[in-house]
Each structure stands twice: as structure tokens, then as C-alpha cells.
Amino acid sequence: MCSELQQGCYALFIGTSQIPTLRRILRHYEFSIPEEPLRRAEEQARFEKMEKVERSGQFAEPWLNPRNDAAKVRQGKIGGFMNDLTEEGIAYLNDIFSNPDS
């Protein structure tokens, strides 16, 4: 069963209800942030924006730039990771995400 926080994070990835979802996450951690920074964060987190920034190759940290055709943003599709990871890798990540305190 997903926690409210995990459900909120998932909503961000599928592009729904970003501001309310960000508010839920912030409330979970007892943070209070004004509306304008949340709107800017929402805009910067849009798939098209992240893809454009990544393709520009202008990150200060070289590990953030694409290499070996391995983009960080990928295709922007739910479940797209299944085409890039092994079954063992997926099982490993599922275990980590389902047991965040272990």
C-alpha cells in the first residue's frame, strides 16, 4: 500500500495536481512555502522544460549531462523504466521504494 507521500510523488510524475501535491508533501515535512515559489517549481518540473534543459548540456555538474545516450529525463512515459532496467534492477528499486525505512 502506498503512503500519502508516495501517492503525492507519483502524481507529480504523471503531471496531475502538482501544486496541491507539492502542498501535501510540504505539509508532511511541516514546511510552509509561499505560492509563487511553488508555481516556479511546477513550471521547472514540466517534462518539456526538463528535457530542454538536459539537452542544452549546460549543467555545472558533468554527471547531469547526457552521456552514452542515457538521458536523465528519458521519454516521459509512465513505466518507461521497464524498457531500460533489468528485472533484477526493477525488483531492487521496488524493494527500496516499498520499504523506505529499511
N, CA and C atoms as an extended XYZ file, in Angstrom:
306
Properties=species:S:1:pos:R:3:atomname:S:1:resname:S:1:resid:I:1 pbc="F F F"
N         0.842       -1.187        0.000 N   MET     1
C         0.000        0.000        0.000 CA  MET     1
C         0.882        1.243        0.000 C   MET     1
N         0.593        2.174       -0.860 N   CYS     2
C         1.373        3.403       -0.962 CA  CYS     2
C         0.986        4.371        0.142 C   CYS     2
N         1.994        5.058        0.677 N   SER     3
C         1.708        6.106        1.648 CA  SER     3
C         1.173        7.330        0.913 C   SER     3
N         0.616        8.263        1.678 N   GLU     4
C         0.111        9.501        1.072 CA  GLU     4
C         1.247       10.236        0.372 C   GLU     4
N         2.437       10.225        0.985 N   LEU     5
C         3.587       10.890        0.379 CA  LEU     5
C         3.965       10.225       -0.941 C   LEU     5
N         4.005        8.897       -0.989 N   GLN     6
C         4.331        8.197       -2.228 CA  GLN     6
C         3.298        8.483       -3.304 C   GLN     6
N         2.024        8.525       -2.925 N   GLN     7
C         0.973        8.837       -3.893 CA  GLN     7
C         1.144       10.249       -4.427 C   GLN     7
N         1.522       11.172       -3.549 N   GLY     8
C         1.754       12.548       -3.971 CA  GLY     8
C         2.916       12.649       -4.935 C   GLY     8
N         3.990       11.937       -4.650 N   CYS     9
C         5.147       11.945       -5.552 CA  CYS     9
C         4.766       11.368       -6.909 C   CYS     9
N         3.980       10.305       -6.907 N   TYR    10
C         3.545        9.698       -8.161 CA  TYR    10
C         2.718       10.692       -8.971 C   TYR    10
N         1.850       11.439       -8.302 N   ALA    11
C         1.029       12.426       -9.010 CA  ALA    11
C         1.906       13.462       -9.698 C   ALA    11
N         3.010       13.825       -9.070 N   LEU    12
C         3.928       14.769       -9.717 CA  LEU    12
C         4.472       14.183      -11.011 C   LEU    12
N         4.833       12.912      -10.983 N   PHE    13
C         5.425       12.294      -12.159 CA  PHE    13
C         4.438       12.136      -13.308 C   PHE    13
N         3.171       11.956      -13.010 N   ILE    14
C         2.214       11.791      -14.100 CA  ILE    14
C         1.589       13.115      -14.514 C   ILE    14
N         2.030       14.198      -13.881 N   GLY    15
C         1.615       15.519      -14.327 CA  GLY    15
C         0.243       15.957      -13.880 C   GLY    15
N        -0.246       15.448      -12.763 N   THR    16
C        -1.553       15.874      -12.279 CA  THR    16
C        -1.411       16.593      -10.948 C   THR    16
N        -2.241       17.574      -10.739 N   SER    17
C        -2.375       18.232       -9.434 CA  SER    17
C        -1.043       18.584       -8.789 C   SER    17
N        -0.184       19.256       -9.522 N   GLN    18
C         1.151       19.483       -8.989 CA  GLN    18
C         1.194       20.391       -7.762 C   GLN    18
N         0.515       21.521       -7.797 N   ILE    19
C         0.564       22.421       -6.640 CA  ILE    19
C        -0.075       21.771       -5.408 C   ILE    19
N        -1.274       21.206       -5.519 N   PRO    20
C        -1.830       20.533       -4.333 CA  PRO    20
C        -0.942       19.383       -3.843 C   PRO    20
N        -0.322       18.676       -4.768 N   THR    21
C         0.556       17.572       -4.383 CA  THR    21
C         1.791       18.098       -3.675 C   THR    21
N         2.380       19.160       -4.199 N   LEU    22
C         3.530       19.767       -3.525 CA  LEU    22
C         3.144       20.224       -2.119 C   LEU    22
N         1.961       20.801       -1.985 N   ARG    23
C         1.492       21.252       -0.660 CA  ARG    23
C         1.382       20.061        0.308 C   ARG    23
N         0.871       18.926       -0.169 N   ARG    24
C         0.756       17.736        0.687 CA  ARG    24
C         2.131       17.253        1.135 C   ARG    24
N         3.074       17.248        0.211 N   ILE    25
C         4.433       16.814        0.554 CA  ILE    25
C         5.042       17.771        1.561 C   ILE    25
N         4.893       19.069        1.326 N   LEU    26
C         5.433       20.066        2.250 CA  LEU    26
C         4.782       19.958        3.627 C   LEU    26
N         3.468       19.742        3.653 N   ARG    27
C         2.760       19.572        4.928 CA  ARG    27
C         3.293       18.351        5.675 C   ARG    27
N         3.573       17.288        4.922 N   HIS    28
C         4.112       16.069        5.529 CA  HIS    28
C         5.398       16.376        6.296 C   HIS    28
N         6.242       17.231        5.729 N   TYR    29
C         7.514       17.590        6.357 CA  TYR    29
C         7.419       18.852        7.207 C   TYR    29
N         6.194       19.368        7.369 N   GLU    30
C         5.924       20.549        8.184 CA  GLU    30
C         6.654       21.790        7.675 C   GLU    30
N         6.686       21.948        6.335 N   PHE    31
C         7.244       23.148        5.708 CA  PHE    31
C         6.106       24.028        5.224 C   PHE    31
N         6.344       25.329        5.253 N   SER    32
C         5.376       26.281        4.715 CA  SER    32
C         6.083       27.132        3.666 C   SER    32
N         5.601       27.080        2.431 N   ILE    33
C         6.234       27.794        1.320 CA  ILE    33
C         5.168       28.628        0.628 C   ILE    33
N         5.479       29.889        0.297 N   PRO    34
C         4.505       30.728       -0.416 CA  PRO    34
C         4.152       30.159       -1.794 C   PRO    34
N         3.050       30.627       -2.338 N   GLU    35
C         2.523       30.122       -3.609 CA  GLU    35
C         3.480       30.335       -4.786 C   GLU    35
N         4.100       31.504       -4.887 N   GLU    36
C         4.928       31.821       -6.058 CA  GLU    36
C         6.102       30.848       -6.252 C   GLU    36
N         6.882       30.522       -5.222 N   PRO    37
C         7.944       29.525       -5.428 CA  PRO    37
C         7.402       28.165       -5.870 C   PRO    37
N         6.212       27.808       -5.392 N   LEU    38
C         5.613       26.540       -5.821 CA  LEU    38
C         5.249       26.589       -7.299 C   LEU    38
N         4.743       27.715       -7.744 N   ARG    39
C         4.405       27.856       -9.169 CA  ARG    39
C         5.669       27.775      -10.036 C   ARG    39
N         6.753       28.405       -9.572 N   ARG    40
C         8.015       28.327      -10.328 CA  ARG    40
C         8.537       26.890      -10.357 C   ARG    40
N         8.452       26.208       -9.222 N   ALA    41
C         8.902       24.808       -9.162 CA  ALA    41
C         8.074       23.943      -10.101 C   ALA    41
N         6.768       24.190      -10.125 N   GLU    42
C         5.890       23.433      -11.019 CA  GLU    42
C         6.292       23.650      -12.473 C   GLU    42
N         6.569       24.884      -12.832 N   GLU    43
C         6.960       25.196      -14.215 CA  GLU    43
C         8.289       24.525      -14.568 C   GLU    43
N         9.257       24.591      -13.666 N   GLN    44
C        10.569       23.997      -13.927 CA  GLN    44
C        10.514       22.473      -13.984 C   GLN    44
N         9.510       21.872      -13.347 N   ALA    45
C         9.403       20.408      -13.299 CA  ALA    45
C         8.646       19.819      -14.481 C   ALA    45
N         8.150       20.647      -15.361 N   ARG    46
C         7.429       20.121      -16.529 CA  ARG    46
C         8.396       19.311      -17.396 C   ARG    46
N         7.909       18.191      -17.904 N   PHE    47
C         8.757       17.289      -18.685 CA  PHE    47
C         9.464       18.018      -19.821 C   PHE    47
N         8.723       18.814      -20.581 N   GLU    48
C         9.303       19.507      -21.733 CA  GLU    48
C        10.432       20.434      -21.298 C   GLU    48
N        10.259       21.104      -20.168 N   LYS    49
C        11.277       22.024      -19.655 CA  LYS    49
C        12.518       21.246      -19.219 C   LYS    49
N        12.328       20.161      -18.491 N   MET    50
C        13.475       19.371      -18.040 CA  MET    50
C        14.220       18.769      -19.223 C   MET    50
N        13.482       18.318      -20.218 N   GLU    51
C        14.100       17.738      -21.412 CA  GLU    51
C        14.940       18.789      -22.139 C   GLU    51
N        14.410       19.992      -22.270 N   LYS    52
C        15.122       21.080      -22.949 CA  LYS    52
C        16.397       21.454      -22.190 C   LYS    52
N        16.294       21.578      -20.883 N   VAL    53
C        17.458       21.920      -20.064 CA  VAL    53
C        18.514       20.830      -20.179 C   VAL    53
N        18.086       19.589      -20.132 N   GLU    54
C        19.046       18.491      -20.220 CA  GLU    54
C        19.764       18.494      -21.571 C   GLU    54
N        19.014       18.687      -22.646 N   ARG    55
C        19.624       18.688      -23.980 CA  ARG    55
C        20.586       19.851      -24.179 C   ARG    55
N        20.407       20.930      -23.414 N   SER    56
C        21.278       22.097      -23.571 CA  SER    56
C        22.708       21.785      -23.127 C   SER    56
N        22.882       20.793      -22.235 N   GLY    57
C        24.216       20.422      -21.774 CA  GLY    57
C        24.884       21.502      -20.950 C   GLY    57
N        24.117       22.339      -20.289 N   GLN    58
C        24.678       23.471      -19.558 CA  GLN    58
C        24.720       23.270      -18.049 C   GLN    58
N        24.700       22.041      -17.595 N   PHE    59
C        24.785       21.791      -16.162 CA  PHE    59
C        26.208       22.016      -15.682 C   PHE    59
N        26.350       22.575      -14.495 N   ALA    60
C        27.679       22.768      -13.915 CA  ALA    60
C        28.305       21.419      -13.561 C   ALA    60
N        27.472       20.461      -13.178 N   GLU    61
C        27.961       19.135      -12.822 CA  GLU    61
C        27.927       18.241      -14.058 C   GLU    61
N        29.076       17.742      -14.510 N   PRO    62
C        29.102       16.949      -15.742 CA  PRO    62
C        28.258       15.681      -15.670 C   PRO    62
N        28.072       15.113      -14.494 N   TRP    63
C        27.289       13.880      -14.374 CA  TRP    63
C        25.811       14.102      -14.663 C   TRP    63
N        25.354       15.360      -14.692 N   LEU    64
C        23.958       15.639      -15.022 CA  LEU    64
C        23.718       15.710      -16.527 C   LEU    64
N        24.772       15.882      -17.300 N   ASN    65
C        24.629       15.964      -18.751 CA  ASN    65
C        24.467       14.566      -19.341 C   ASN    65
N        23.698       14.450      -20.438 N   PRO    66
C        23.501       13.131      -21.052 CA  PRO    66
C        24.817       12.552      -21.571 C   PRO    66
N        24.972       11.266      -21.411 N   ARG    67
C        26.143       10.581      -21.967 CA  ARG    67
C        25.722        9.161      -22.326 C   ARG    67
N        26.387        8.610      -23.282 N   ASN    68
C        26.079        7.244      -23.737 CA  ASN    68
C        24.597        7.078      -24.063 C   ASN    68
N        24.002        8.112      -24.619 N   ASP    69
C        22.574        8.098      -24.956 CA  ASP    69
C        21.686        7.804      -23.751 C   ASP    69
N        22.163        8.108      -22.554 N   ALA    70
C        21.390        7.840      -21.338 CA  ALA    70
C        20.881        9.154      -20.759 C   ALA    70
N        19.766        9.616      -21.257 N   ALA    71
C        19.173       10.848      -20.749 CA  ALA    71
C        18.570       10.608      -19.377 C   ALA    71
N        18.639       11.620      -18.521 N   LYS    72
C        18.029       11.508      -17.193 CA  LYS    72
C        16.509       11.600      -17.301 C   LYS    72
N        16.021       12.440      -18.217 N   VAL    73
C        14.590       12.678      -18.353 CA  VAL    73
C        13.903       11.516      -19.066 C   VAL    73
N        14.621       10.799      -19.867 N   ARG    74
C        14.099        9.655      -20.620 CA  ARG    74
C        12.995       10.066      -21.574 C   ARG    74
N        11.890        9.330      -21.570 N   GLN    75
C        10.823        9.556      -22.544 CA  GLN    75
C         9.599       10.233      -21.949 C   GLN    75
N         9.553       10.380      -20.654 N   GLY    76
C         8.390       10.988      -20.026 CA  GLY    76
C         7.164       10.100      -20.045 C   GLY    76
N         7.367        8.797      -20.068 N   LYS    77
C         6.255        7.845      -20.095 CA  LYS    77
C         6.216        7.069      -18.788 C   LYS    77
N         5.025        6.859      -18.285 N   ILE    78
C         4.876        6.039      -17.089 CA  ILE    78
C         5.281        4.614      -17.432 C   ILE    78
N         6.166        4.062      -16.621 N   GLY    79
C         6.618        2.691      -16.834 CA  GLY    79
C         7.724        2.554      -17.862 C   GLY    79
N         8.212        3.668      -18.415 N   GLY    80
C         9.275        3.612      -19.413 CA  GLY    80
C        10.550        2.967      -18.895 C   GLY    80
N        10.743        3.033      -17.575 N   PHE    81
C        11.934        2.427      -16.979 CA  PHE    81
C        12.003        0.935      -17.251 C   PHE    81
N        10.857        0.301      -17.499 N   MET    82
C        10.842       -1.145      -17.720 CA  MET    82
C        11.579       -1.527      -18.998 C   MET    82
N        11.742       -0.561      -19.907 N   ASN    83
C        12.499       -0.821      -21.132 CA  ASN    83
C        13.996       -0.645      -20.920 C   ASN    83
N        14.382        0.005      -19.820 N   ASP    84
C        15.787        0.336      -19.595 CA  ASP    84
C        16.444       -0.457      -18.477 C   ASP    84
N        15.656       -1.011      -17.565 N   LEU    85
C        16.210       -1.722      -16.417 CA  LEU    85
C        15.979       -3.222      -16.543 C   LEU    85
N        16.858       -3.969      -15.901 N   THR    86
C        16.683       -5.421      -15.851 CA  THR    86
C        15.597       -5.762      -14.834 C   THR    86
N        15.107       -6.994      -14.874 N   GLU    87
C        14.125       -7.435      -13.879 CA  GLU    87
C        14.703       -7.326      -12.475 C   GLU    87
N        15.994       -7.651      -12.337 N   GLU    88
C        16.640       -7.564      -11.029 CA  GLU    88
C        16.705       -6.117      -10.557 C   GLU    88
N        17.013       -5.205      -11.459 N   GLY    89
C        17.069       -3.784      -11.108 CA  GLY    89
C        15.714       -3.253      -10.678 C   GLY    89
N        14.675       -3.656      -11.387 N   ILE    90
C        13.313       -3.226      -11.042 CA  ILE    90
C        12.923       -3.784       -9.676 C   ILE    90
N        13.231       -5.052       -9.420 N   ALA    91
C        12.909       -5.666       -8.127 CA  ALA    91
C        13.650       -4.948       -6.999 C   ALA    91
N        14.906       -4.612       -7.233 N   TYR    92
C        15.708       -3.897       -6.232 CA  TYR    92
C        15.074       -2.548       -5.897 C   TYR    92
N        14.719       -1.779       -6.919 N   LEU    93
C        14.110       -0.467       -6.689 CA  LEU    93
C        12.736       -0.587       -6.049 C   LEU    93
N        11.941       -1.562       -6.478 N   ASN    94
C        10.636       -1.777       -5.849 CA  ASN    94
C        10.788       -2.063       -4.361 C   ASN    94
N        11.807       -2.834       -4.004 N   ASP    95
C        12.052       -3.144       -2.601 CA  ASP    95
C        12.416       -1.882       -1.822 C   ASP    95
N        13.292       -1.066       -2.390 N   ILE    96
C        13.690        0.178       -1.720 CA  ILE    96
C        12.493        1.102       -1.539 C   ILE    96
N        11.703        1.288       -2.595 N   PHE    97
C        10.590        2.226       -2.527 CA  PHE    97
C         9.438        1.717       -1.665 C   PHE    97
N         9.310        0.414       -1.523 N   SER    98
C         8.227       -0.104       -0.686 CA  SER    98
C         8.642       -0.193        0.780 C   SER    98
N         9.942       -0.105        1.056 N   ASN    99
C        10.454       -0.156        2.433 CA  ASN    99
C        11.428        1.001        2.661 C   ASN    99
N        10.958        2.249        2.645 N   PRO   100
C        11.871        3.389        2.706 CA  PRO   100
C        12.648        3.499        4.009 C   PRO   100
N        12.196        2.868        5.080 N   ASP   101
C        12.898        2.972        6.358 CA  ASP   101
C        13.920        1.870        6.571 C   ASP   101
N        14.011        0.932        5.632 N   SER   102
C        14.951       -0.180        5.835 CA  SER   102
C        16.259        0.073        5.131 C   SER   102
